[in-house]
C-alpha cells in the first residue's frame, strides 16, 4: 500500500465560524485572519494505492462554479487536483474509487465537472461512495445546511450510475470498506459523516475530514459553528481522541493549512498534538 497527499488548493472561511465559541483573541494566534476576518484552509485529499485499487478520499471544491461563488471562498494556491495527481504519477482516469466523507461542497465539488452544457463525473472510471443516511440528508437538506449541499455536485453522481453506498454500521462498530480500510460514522458535523481509518505500515492513519478540520480543533471546545450538533461533536471528539491517544493513531488533516499529520499526547490541559509531520515523512520511514 502507498499513500499520497493530494493538495487541491486553499480556500478561505470566516475565522469565527471555524472556531465557534472560541474568541478571536485566541484563535487568531492559531490561524491568523486577513482584514475580512477570513482564514486560509487547505483542501487536502488522500490517495490510497492498494493493490489494483486507487482510492481518492474527497476531492475539494472543483472549478465548475461561477465567479460569484468563488468571490465568497477565494480559491487560491498553486496546487490543483490534476497537478497533484500528476506529481505522484497518476491521472484522474486511474482512480477506481472516490470515497466521499460527506457531501459539503468543499469535500465533493471536484466529483463533477462541466462538459459543454452537461455535468458529468470527473472520474469516469471510478465508483463513488457515500452512504444511504447521509445521501438522504444531503438531497433533502435542512434550511441551515442547504447552502453547503449543492445539487450540481451531488445529483449527477447518482444519474451517472457510478454511485454505491457504504454499509451502515452496527451499533458501536466500524464498517469495513476494504481489507485495509474501516469507516467510523459520526453525526455532530452533519448526518452520518464517514471517517476512514487506514491500516498503514503497522499504524492506524485516520482521515479526519470535519471531525477535526485542523490541529487547532483538537481541544474539545474548539467546535465549528458549521456543525449541526456541537455537543455531539464534542462527545465524538472526546471518545475518538482518547482512543487515538491509546492506540498511537496518526491523524491526517483535510483542512489544516500548516500541518498534514500529527500524533497525540496527554497534557495537563487535555489531549493535544505531539509531533507534527508530513505524510511523506511517514511513507519514507
C-alpha positions as CSV (number, residue, x, y, z in Angstrom):
1,X,0.0,0.0,0.0
2,X,1.1,3.6,-0.8
3,X,-0.5,6.8,0.5
4,X,-0.2,10.2,-1.2
5,X,-1.3,13.6,-0.1
6,X,-3.2,15.3,-2.8
7,X,-3.5,19.1,-2.4
8,X,-6.3,20.7,-4.4
9,X,-5.6,24.3,-3.3
10,X,-6.7,26.5,-0.4
11,X,-9.9,28.5,0.3
12,X,-11.0,31.0,2.8
13,X,-13.6,30.8,5.5
14,X,-14.7,33.1,8.3
15,X,-12.5,32.5,11.4
16,X,-15.3,33.0,13.8
17,X,-17.4,30.3,12.0
18,X,-14.5,27.9,12.0
19,X,-13.8,28.2,15.8
20,X,-17.3,28.7,17.2
21,X,-17.4,30.0,20.7
22,X,-13.6,30.4,20.9
23,X,-12.8,34.1,21.0
24,X,-10.7,35.7,18.2
25,X,-8.0,36.8,20.6
26,X,-7.2,33.1,21.0
27,X,-7.9,31.5,17.6
28,X,-6.2,34.3,15.6
29,X,-2.9,33.1,17.0
30,X,-3.6,29.7,15.6
31,X,-4.7,30.7,12.1
32,X,-4.3,34.5,11.6
33,X,-7.2,36.1,9.7
34,X,-7.0,38.7,6.9
35,X,-8.6,42.1,7.0
36,X,-12.0,40.5,6.3
37,X,-11.7,38.1,9.2
38,X,-11.1,35.2,6.7
39,X,-8.6,32.4,7.3
40,X,-7.0,30.2,4.7
41,X,-7.7,26.5,4.9
42,X,-6.4,23.5,2.9
43,X,-8.4,21.3,0.6
44,X,-6.3,18.2,1.1
45,X,-7.4,14.8,-0.3
46,X,-5.8,11.4,0.4
47,X,-4.9,9.0,-2.4
48,X,-4.6,5.3,-1.5
49,X,-2.8,2.9,-3.8
50,X,-3.9,-0.6,-2.6
51,X,-3.4,-3.5,-4.9
52,X,-5.4,-2.9,-8.1
53,X,-7.5,-0.1,-6.4
54,X,-6.6,3.6,-6.4
55,X,-8.9,5.2,-3.9
56,X,-9.3,9.0,-3.6
57,X,-10.8,10.3,-0.4
58,X,-12.6,13.6,-1.0
59,X,-11.7,15.9,-3.9
60,X,-12.0,19.6,-2.9
61,X,-14.2,22.4,-4.3
62,X,-13.6,21.8,-8.0
63,X,-13.7,24.5,-10.6
64,X,-17.1,24.4,-12.2
65,X,-18.8,27.1,-10.1
66,X,-19.3,30.7,-11.3
67,X,-17.2,33.7,-10.4
68,X,-19.8,34.9,-7.8
69,X,-19.3,31.6,-5.9
70,X,-15.6,31.9,-5.9
71,X,-15.7,35.5,-4.7
72,X,-17.0,34.1,-1.4
73,X,-14.4,31.4,-1.0
74,X,-11.3,32.8,-2.6
75,X,-9.9,29.6,-4.0
76,X,-6.1,30.1,-4.2
77,X,-2.7,28.5,-4.2
78,X,-0.6,26.8,-6.9
79,X,-1.9,23.2,-6.4
80,X,-4.9,21.6,-8.2
81,X,-6.3,18.2,-8.2
82,X,-4.8,17.3,-11.6
83,X,-1.4,18.7,-10.9
84,X,-1.2,16.9,-7.5
85,X,-2.2,13.6,-9.0
86,X,0.3,14.1,-11.8
87,X,3.0,14.8,-9.3
88,X,2.5,11.3,-8.0
89,X,2.4,9.8,-11.5
90,X,-1.4,9.5,-11.7
91,X,-4.3,10.8,-13.8
92,X,-7.9,11.1,-12.7
93,X,-8.8,8.3,-15.1
94,X,-6.7,6.0,-13.0
95,X,-8.9,6.5,-9.9
96,X,-11.1,3.4,-9.2
97,X,-12.9,4.7,-6.1
98,X,-13.9,8.1,-4.9
99,X,-14.8,8.0,-1.2
100,X,-16.8,11.0,-0.1
101,X,-16.7,11.6,3.7
102,X,-19.7,13.8,3.2
103,X,-21.3,16.0,0.5
104,X,-20.5,19.5,1.6
105,X,-19.2,21.4,-1.4
106,X,-15.6,21.7,-0.2
107,X,-15.4,17.9,0.0
108,X,-17.1,16.7,-3.1
109,X,-17.1,19.7,-5.6
110,X,-14.4,18.0,-7.7
111,X,-16.6,15.0,-8.2
112,X,-18.5,16.5,-11.1
113,X,-17.2,18.7,-14.0
114,X,-18.7,20.6,-16.8
115,X,-18.5,19.1,-20.3
116,X,-20.2,21.7,-22.6
117,X,-23.7,22.1,-21.1
118,X,-23.6,18.8,-19.3
119,X,-22.5,17.9,-15.8
120,X,-20.5,14.6,-15.9
121,X,-18.4,12.6,-13.4
122,X,-14.8,13.9,-13.2
123,X,-13.6,10.4,-12.5
124,X,-15.1,8.4,-15.4
125,X,-13.7,5.1,-14.3
126,X,-14.5,5.3,-10.6
127,X,-17.2,4.1,-8.2
128,X,-18.4,7.0,-6.0
129,X,-19.0,6.0,-2.4
130,X,-21.5,7.7,0.0
131,X,-24.0,6.1,2.5
132,X,-27.8,5.9,2.5
133,X,-28.3,8.1,5.6
134,X,-26.0,10.9,4.5
135,X,-27.3,10.8,0.9
136,X,-30.8,11.4,2.1
137,X,-29.5,14.1,4.5
138,X,-27.8,15.9,1.6
139,X,-30.5,15.6,-1.0
140,X,-33.3,16.6,1.4
141,X,-31.3,19.3,3.3
142,X,-32.4,21.3,6.3
143,X,-32.6,25.0,5.9
144,X,-29.4,25.8,7.9
145,X,-27.2,23.4,5.9
146,X,-28.8,23.8,2.5
147,X,-26.1,26.2,1.1
148,X,-23.4,23.5,1.7
149,X,-25.2,20.8,-0.3
150,X,-25.1,21.9,-4.0
151,X,-27.3,19.8,-6.3
152,X,-24.8,20.1,-9.2
153,X,-22.2,18.4,-7.0
154,X,-24.4,15.6,-5.9
155,X,-27.3,14.5,-8.2
156,X,-25.1,13.9,-11.3
157,X,-23.2,11.3,-9.4
158,X,-26.4,9.3,-8.9
159,X,-27.6,9.9,-12.5
160,X,-24.3,8.6,-13.8
161,X,-24.9,5.1,-12.4
162,X,-21.5,5.2,-10.7
163,X,-22.8,5.7,-7.1
164,X,-22.6,2.9,-4.5
165,X,-23.3,3.0,-0.7
166,X,-21.1,2.1,2.2
167,X,-23.0,-0.2,4.5
168,X,-24.4,1.4,7.7
169,X,-22.5,0.3,10.8
170,X,-23.8,-1.9,13.6
171,X,-24.1,0.0,16.9
172,X,-20.7,0.9,18.2
173,X,-18.9,-0.8,15.4
174,X,-16.7,0.3,12.4
175,X,-17.8,-0.6,8.9
176,X,-15.3,-2.5,6.7
177,X,-14.6,-0.8,3.4
178,X,-11.7,-2.9,2.3
179,X,-9.1,-5.3,3.8
180,X,-7.1,-2.2,5.0
181,X,-9.8,0.5,5.5
182,X,-12.5,0.7,8.1
183,X,-15.0,3.5,8.4
184,X,-16.2,5.4,11.5
185,X,-19.6,7.1,11.3
186,X,-20.0,10.4,13.2
187,X,-23.0,12.7,13.5
188,X,-22.1,16.0,15.1
189,X,-20.9,17.9,12.0
190,X,-23.6,16.6,9.6
191,X,-25.7,13.5,9.2
192,X,-23.6,10.3,9.0
193,X,-20.2,11.7,8.0
194,X,-17.7,8.9,7.4
195,X,-14.1,8.9,8.8
196,X,-11.8,6.4,7.0
197,X,-9.2,4.6,9.2
198,X,-6.4,3.1,7.2
199,X,-4.0,0.3,8.4
200,X,-0.6,1.5,7.1
201,X,2.7,0.0,8.0
202,X,1.7,-1.2,11.4
203,X,-0.1,2.1,12.3
204,X,-3.6,3.4,12.0
205,X,-3.9,6.6,9.9
206,X,-7.2,8.4,10.2
207,X,-8.5,10.9,7.7
208,X,-10.2,13.4,10.0
209,X,-12.5,15.2,7.5
210,X,-14.6,17.7,9.5
211,X,-14.5,15.9,12.9
212,X,-11.1,17.6,13.4
213,X,-10.6,20.0,10.5
214,X,-7.1,21.0,11.8
215,X,-4.8,20.5,14.7
216,X,-6.2,23.8,16.2
217,X,-9.5,21.9,16.6
218,X,-8.2,19.2,18.9
219,X,-9.2,21.0,22.2
220,X,-12.8,19.9,23.0
221,X,-14.3,23.4,23.0
222,X,-12.9,24.2,19.5
223,X,-16.0,23.2,17.5
224,X,-17.1,24.9,14.3
225,X,-20.2,26.9,14.1
226,X,-20.9,24.9,10.9
227,X,-21.6,21.8,13.0
228,X,-25.2,20.8,13.2
229,X,-24.9,19.3,16.7
230,X,-22.0,20.8,18.5
231,X,-22.5,18.8,21.7
232,X,-22.5,15.6,19.7
233,X,-19.2,16.7,18.0
234,X,-17.7,17.3,21.5
235,X,-18.7,13.8,22.6
236,X,-17.4,12.2,19.4
237,X,-14.1,14.1,19.6
238,X,-13.6,13.2,23.2
239,X,-14.2,9.5,22.6
240,X,-12.1,9.5,19.5
241,X,-9.1,11.4,21.0
242,X,-8.9,9.0,23.9
243,X,-8.9,6.0,21.6
244,X,-6.4,7.7,19.2
245,X,-4.1,8.5,22.1
246,X,-4.2,5.0,23.5
247,X,-3.7,3.5,20.0
248,X,-1.0,6.0,18.9
249,X,-3.0,6.8,15.8
250,X,-1.7,9.2,13.1
251,X,-4.2,12.0,12.3
252,X,-4.4,13.3,8.7
253,X,-5.9,16.7,8.4
254,X,-8.0,17.8,5.4
255,X,-8.2,21.5,6.2
256,X,-5.1,22.3,8.2
257,X,-3.2,25.0,6.2
258,X,0.1,24.3,8.0
259,X,0.2,20.6,9.1
260,X,-0.7,17.4,7.3
261,X,-0.4,14.9,10.1
262,X,0.2,14.6,13.9
263,X,0.1,12.2,16.7
264,X,-1.2,12.9,20.2
265,X,0.0,13.3,23.8
266,X,-1.7,13.8,27.1
267,X,-1.0,17.2,28.8
268,X,-2.3,18.9,31.9
269,X,-4.7,20.8,29.5
270,X,-6.1,17.6,28.0
271,X,-5.1,15.7,24.8
272,X,-3.1,17.8,22.4
273,X,-1.0,17.3,19.3
274,X,2.5,16.0,19.9
275,X,4.7,15.7,16.7
276,X,3.6,17.4,13.5
277,X,4.8,16.0,10.2
278,X,4.0,15.3,6.6
279,X,2.6,12.1,5.1
280,X,5.8,11.9,3.1
281,X,7.8,11.6,6.3
282,X,5.8,8.5,7.2
283,X,6.0,7.0,3.8
284,X,9.7,7.5,3.6
285,X,10.4,6.0,7.0
